[in-house]
Amino acid sequence: MNLEKKEKVLVLVTAQKNSLRLIDYGFSLSLANDGELHILHVQKGNSVFEGKDTLKRLQELVDYGGRLGACIHVQCDKDVAGCIKNFVAKEEITRVILGEAPQEKKQKEFGEWDRILESIPEEVKINVVTREDVEVQRLIV
């Protein structure tokens, strides 16, 4: 009897087109490990309708992830890191995929990225995907 925990890959996305690369990376990992793929977008605030293009971009990500067989989750919360922490625990996620913090980020925004990393429990593997990693990954797959 195999008691090893099934790999549950969570891809954290933002409402940006470049999140597709993170989904590709997470899909490859979940496929290679016969695992589940989850995609989570946490909109800071109370509504996904706050940004003018947010809903359209999210729809593209949801459609793409759905075609790959992923479980798609969209939540709104004022505490993004706390929301992610609770989601990881509730869904028993084993690996989290997120993009690197952009180089030209304001200090306040970079702090949010740090809070997200700190919110993920130690036993959960983290893959921070750089732009270069994704290009190499696509050539391999």
URCOR-V599113 format. One record per residue. N is the residue number from 1. RES is the residue in one small letter. PSI is psi in degrees with one decimal (* if undefined). NEAR is the number of other ideal C-beta (glycine too) atoms within 8 Angstrom. D_LAST is the distance of its C-alpha to the last C-alpha in Angstrom with 1 decimal. Layout:
BEGIN
n=(N:N)
res=(RES:RES)
psi=(PSI:PSI)
near=(NEAR:NEAR)
d_last=(D_LAST:D_LAST)
END
This chain:
BEGIN
n=(1:2:3:4:5:6:7:8:9:10:11:12:13:14:15:16:17:18:19:20:21:22:23:24:25:26:27:28:29:30:31:32:33:34:35:36:37:38:39:40:41:42:43:44:45:46:47:48:49:50:51:52:53:54:55:56:57:58:59:60:61:62:63:64:65:66:67:68:69:70:71:72:73:74:75:76:77:78:79:80:81:82:83:84:85:86:87:88:89:90:91:92:93:94:95:96:97:98:99:100:101:102:103:104:105:106:107:108:109:110:111:112:113:114:115:116:117:118:119:120:121:122:123:124:125:126:127:128:129:130:131:132:133:134:135:136:137:138:139:140:141)
res=(m:n:l:e:k:k:e:k:v:l:v:l:v:t:a:q:k:n:s:l:r:l:i:d:y:g:f:s:l:s:l:a:n:d:g:e:l:h:i:l:h:v:q:k:g:n:s:v:f:e:g:k:d:t:l:k:r:l:q:e:l:v:d:y:g:g:r:l:g:a:c:i:h:v:q:c:d:k:d:v:a:g:c:i:k:n:f:v:a:k:e:e:i:t:r:v:i:l:g:e:a:p:q:e:k:k:q:k:e:f:g:e:w:d:r:i:l:e:s:i:p:e:e:v:k:i:n:v:v:t:r:e:d:v:e:v:q:r:l:i:v)
psi=(127.9:114.7:5.3:135.7:134.7:137.7:126.7:106.4:128.3:123.3:121.4:122.7:156.4:167.9:59.7:147.3:-32.3:-7.4:-18.6:-36.1:-34.6:-38.9:-42.9:-45.5:-48.5:-38.6:-44.0:-43.5:-44.0:-37.3:-44.4:-27.4:13.5:46.3:-178.2:146.1:125.7:142.0:128.7:129.7:125.5:113.9:123.1:126.4:-152.6:-7.5:143.5:-5.8:1.0:-39.3:143.5:-33.8:0.8:-48.9:-42.2:-45.0:-41.3:-38.8:-40.3:-43.8:-42.1:-45.2:-46.5:-49.3:-38.4:-39.5:-25.7:-2.4:17.0:154.5:121.8:133.6:130.1:123.9:156.1:135.8:144.1:-24.4:88.5:-48.5:-41.8:-39.2:-44.3:-44.0:-47.7:-39.4:-46.4:-43.7:-47.7:-43.0:-0.9:49.3:139.3:-19.1:136.1:132.6:128.1:158.2:157.0:155.4:131.0:145.4:-35.2:39.8:146.5:151.3:-39.3:-45.2:-38.0:-34.4:-37.7:-42.2:-43.6:-42.2:-37.1:-48.0:-43.9:-24.0:-16.2:124.8:150.9:-34.8:-11.0:128.3:143.4:131.0:113.3:114.9:119.6:164.6:-36.1:-40.1:-42.0:-40.9:-43.0:-43.1:-42.0:-31.2:-33.1:-41.2:*)
near=(2:3:4:4:6:8:12:12:17:15:17:14:12:7:13:7:6:7:13:10:11:16:16:12:15:15:11:10:14:12:8:6:8:6:13:9:14:14:16:13:13:11:13:7:7:5:7:11:6:8:8:3:7:12:9:7:11:12:8:10:16:11:8:10:13:9:6:9:5:13:7:10:9:10:10:10:10:6:6:12:11:9:11:14:11:8:13:14:8:6:9:7:12:11:14:13:13:12:11:7:8:5:4:3:9:5:6:6:9:10:8:10:10:8:10:13:9:7:10:11:7:3:3:11:6:9:10:7:12:7:7:6:9:13:8:8:11:8:6:5:6)
d_last=(31.6:28.4:29.4:26.1:25.2:22.3:19.5:20.0:17.6:19.4:17.9:20.9:20.9:23.6:24.8:22.8:20.2:18.0:17.7:15.0:12.6:13.9:13.4:9.7:9.6:12.2:10.6:7.6:10.6:12.9:11.0:10.6:14.3:15.7:17.0:18.3:17.0:19.7:19.9:23.2:25.0:28.4:30.7:33.4:36.8:38.0:36.2:33.0:35.4:36.4:34.0:34.5:30.8:29.5:29.8:28.1:25.1:25.0:25.2:22.0:20.1:21.8:21.1:17.3:17.2:19.5:17.4:14.6:17.6:18.2:21.7:22.8:25.6:27.7:30.7:33.4:35.0:37.0:35.5:31.8:31.2:33.6:32.0:28.6:30.4:32.1:29.0:27.1:30.2:31.0:27.5:27.1:23.8:22.3:19.7:19.8:17.3:19.0:18.9:21.1:24.6:25.1:27.3:30.0:30.7:34.2:35.4:36.0:32.5:31.0:33.3:31.7:28.3:30.0:31.8:28.5:27.2:30.6:30.7:27.8:29.4:28.9:27.5:24.5:21.5:20.5:17.4:18.5:15.6:16.7:15.8:14.5:12.2:10.4:10.3:8.8:6.2:5.3:5.7:3.8:0.0)
END
